[in-house]
Amino acid sequence: MNGIVTFFASHISYRLNGIVVNPFTATGIVANAMNGIKTNSIGTNPFTFSSDKTAEGTYTVAVPSGARALLGGAENSLLDVFGTGEYEFDKFNVKLWLHRGEDTDVQIRYGKNLTDLTQEANIADTITGVYPLSLIH
């Protein structure tokens, strides 16, 4: 209305939140762990994963988890186990680079180059499914 158009969107990588990954263990380079995320996904996982990192380790997913949480920002994530890196999301391609781009010292500051930011609701911690799990062995 009145020439104003409002868009509500989220990055395609947030679709990874809805993909549950069964428990598994992978050893070797980070690409093996990424392959484990893909092959142990419940249902369809349209994402592909790759990395140029050669760090090695043992990666264990002990409980069913969301695929996006396994990438980074959580304890025992890929970044936690294999060390730092930078993600590139290109549509459904997830790439973990050892280093990406260059540091230009650009800072985003409210009132200078950021004039407005509004968040009406945050559903990041919303449960979108139920995973049956038996704890009886």
C-alpha positions in Angstrom: 0.0 0.0 0.0 1.2 3.5 -0.7 4.2 2.2 -2.5 5.4 0.2 0.5 6.0 -3.6 0.1 7.0 -5.7 3.1 8.6 -9.1 2.7 8.9 -11.8 5.3 11.6 -14.3 4.5 14.1 -16.6 6.1 17.3 -18.0 4.6 17.0 -21.4 2.8 19.5 -22.8 5.3 16.8 -22.6 8.0 15.1 -25.5 6.3 17.8 -27.6 7.9 16.1 -27.1 11.3 13.2 -29.3 10.1 15.5 -32.2 9.1 16.1 -34.6 12.0 19.3 -36.7 11.9 19.5 -40.1 13.6 22.4 -40.8 16.0 25.7 -41.9 14.3 29.4 -41.8 14.6 31.9 -40.8 11.8 35.7 -40.8 12.0 38.3 -39.1 9.8 37.9 -35.8 8.0 34.9 -33.4 8.3 33.5 -34.5 4.9 32.9 -38.0 6.5 30.8 -36.3 9.3 28.9 -34.3 6.7 28.2 -37.4 4.7 26.9 -38.9 8.0 24.5 -36.0 8.4 23.2 -36.6 4.9 22.8 -40.3 5.1 21.3 -40.4 8.6 18.7 -37.8 7.9 15.1 -38.9 8.4 13.1 -38.4 5.3 14.2 -36.3 2.4 17.3 -34.1 2.7 17.7 -32.0 -0.4 21.0 -30.5 0.9 24.5 -31.5 -0.3 27.5 -31.0 2.0 31.2 -30.4 1.2 34.3 -29.0 2.8 37.9 -28.1 2.0 38.9 -28.7 5.6 41.3 -31.6 6.2 41.1 -31.7 10.0 40.4 -35.1 11.4 38.4 -36.3 14.4 35.6 -38.5 15.7 32.2 -37.0 15.3 29.3 -38.4 17.3 25.6 -37.5 17.2 24.3 -39.2 20.4 20.7 -38.2 20.2 18.4 -37.3 17.3 19.2 -33.7 16.4 18.3 -31.0 13.9 20.7 -30.9 10.9 21.3 -27.1 11.2 22.3 -27.4 14.9 24.9 -30.1 13.9 26.6 -27.6 11.7 27.5 -25.0 14.3 26.5 -22.9 17.2 25.9 -25.9 19.5 28.1 -28.2 21.6 29.5 -31.1 19.6 28.7 -29.4 16.3 31.0 -29.8 13.3 32.7 -26.5 14.1 33.1 -27.6 17.7 34.7 -30.9 16.8 36.7 -30.0 13.7 37.7 -26.4 14.5 36.7 -23.0 13.0 35.5 -22.4 9.5 33.1 -20.4 7.5 29.9 -21.7 5.9 28.7 -20.8 2.4 25.0 -21.6 1.6 24.4 -21.7 -2.1 20.8 -22.8 -2.4 20.8 -26.4 -1.2 24.6 -26.7 -1.2 26.3 -26.3 2.2 30.0 -25.7 2.0 32.3 -25.4 5.0 35.5 -23.5 4.1 38.6 -23.3 6.1 38.6 -19.6 5.2 36.3 -17.6 3.0 36.5 -14.1 1.7 38.6 -11.3 3.2 38.3 -9.1 6.3 37.6 -5.6 5.3 36.9 -4.2 8.8 33.4 -3.1 7.7 31.1 -2.8 10.7 27.3 -2.8 10.8 26.1 -0.1 13.2 22.6 0.9 14.0 21.8 4.4 12.9 24.8 4.5 10.5 24.4 1.8 7.9 21.6 -0.1 9.6 18.5 2.1 9.8 15.8 -0.3 11.0 15.4 -3.8 12.3 12.2 -5.5 13.4 11.6 -9.0 14.7 7.9 -9.8 15.4 8.4 -13.4 16.5 11.1 -15.9 16.9 10.3 -19.6 16.4 13.9 -20.8 16.4 13.2 -23.0 19.5 9.8 -24.3 18.3 9.5 -28.1 18.1 8.3 -29.0 14.6 8.1 -32.8 15.1 8.1 -35.7 17.4 10.8 -38.3 17.3 10.0 -41.6 19.1 12.9 -42.8 21.2 13.1 -45.8 23.4 15.5 -45.5 26.3 15.0 -49.1 27.3 17.9 -51.3 26.3 
